Amino acid sequence: MKRILLPLVLLFLVAASGETQSLRDTLEQKLTALSKKANLPGFGVAILNQEKVLYEKGFGYADIASQSPYTTESVHNIGSVSKTFIGVAIMQLVEQGKLSLDTKINDILPFPVVHPKYPNNQLTIRQLATHTTGIKDTKAYSFKCYVLEEDYASIKGKLSGKPKLEVLVMKKNKQQALGSFLKAYLHKKGKLYKRKNFNKHQPGTHYNYTNIGAALAAYVVEIAAGQSYGDYVKENIMKPLHMKDSGWTYDDIDPTKLATTYHPKGQAYPKYSLVTYPDGGVRTNIHDLSLYVQEILRGHDKKSDFLAASSFDTMLQEQFKGESDTEGIFWSINRRGRIGHNGADPGILTTILLFPEEKISFVFMTNCSAHEDKDKLKNTVAIWRVLREYALKMQAAE
C-alpha cells in the first residue's frame, strides 16, 4: 500500500471531524434513551454555531395515531419564544427611525393606555419590552385569547379533564383584530377593562411577565410599520432568513408537516389560535427556528448584517435587572450571561438558549405541554442538560 503523507492541518481537520461525529453518535444514543424515558409524543433538537448546524434530529411522533415521525420539519406553535420576534421587529423600526425605545406608546396608539395608579407616568416601548409597564395578565386575558379552530361537536367525545375544560373556554371565543382586543382590555372604557389589569408597581420599577403587554408592543409595531404585525414579521424576518415553513395561521403551513399537539396524559388538542397571536403564535419547526437563532448568535458576535451591531447589542444586553434574570428587548439573560427564551402553551413546550462566550446554541421543541406534568418536565430538563453538555463539547471539537 502506498503511504500518503497528509499535511498536519489536514490531519487535524480529519481528527476534529471524527471527534465531532463521535460526539453526535453518543448524543443521539443518549437522546434516544431519554426519548423513551420522557415518554413525550415527539420532540426535535438542534445544536448550532455561527457557521452551521452541528446536530439536528427529531424523535418520536408528530402524530401518534398515524405513527407519523416527528422530524426537523414538523411544525407547531412555539409559545412565548414568539416574543423574541417582537424584539427584532422593534429594533428594525428603531433603525428605520420610526420608533425609539423611549417612545411613549400613547404617542403612537390610537387609544390611550394609562396605569390607573400612576396616570402621570407615560408608558414606553422599553418598558413593554422588559415587562415593566405594570400591565398584567388576568383571567380576562387567559379566558379570552384562545380560539378553537375546529368544530367542537366533532371532537367533544375525545376530550376529558383539563383539555376538555380548556377547549370549552376556547369555543366561546371568536377571532378578532389584535387592536380591538387590546383596546377592550387596556382602555378605560373597554369591555374587559379593570383596574386589576395593572399591578401596584410604578412603571419601569418592577418586572412582571405579561403576555398582553407583549401583544401591545407588537401592536405598536403594527401601527408604526403601517401593516399588520403578522405580515411585517413574515416579510422582514421570516422571509429574509429563509424560514419557509413558518407563519402564523394554519393556512401558512404545509398541512403534511403540521404536528398534532398533546396534553401530557395523551389527549390530542384540536387546532386553536390566539387573538393575541404575537405573544405566542409563531408556527415553525426545528430547522427554521435554528436559522433564526443562528442569525441572533451571529449578531451577538457582530457577524450579522440583519440588524446593526448596535441594535443587536441593545436587544441582547441588560435593559432592566429583575430579581433573577436580566431583561433585554424581549430576550432574557440569566446570571451566567446566557441568552434565550422559553415558550409554553396547551400542547407544546419550546426553549432556545444561546451561549455567547462559547458561540454555540441549542433549540428544543416538543408537541406536548410537558411543563404540566412533573415527571415529563423532569425528563425534559434532562434533555436540555444533555443538549447543553454536548453543545459545549461539539463547539470545542470544531
Order of alpha helices (4+ residues) and beta strands (2+ residues): alpha-beta-beta-beta-beta-alpha-alpha-alpha-beta-alpha-alpha-alpha-alpha-beta-beta-alpha-alpha-beta-beta-beta-beta-beta-beta-alpha
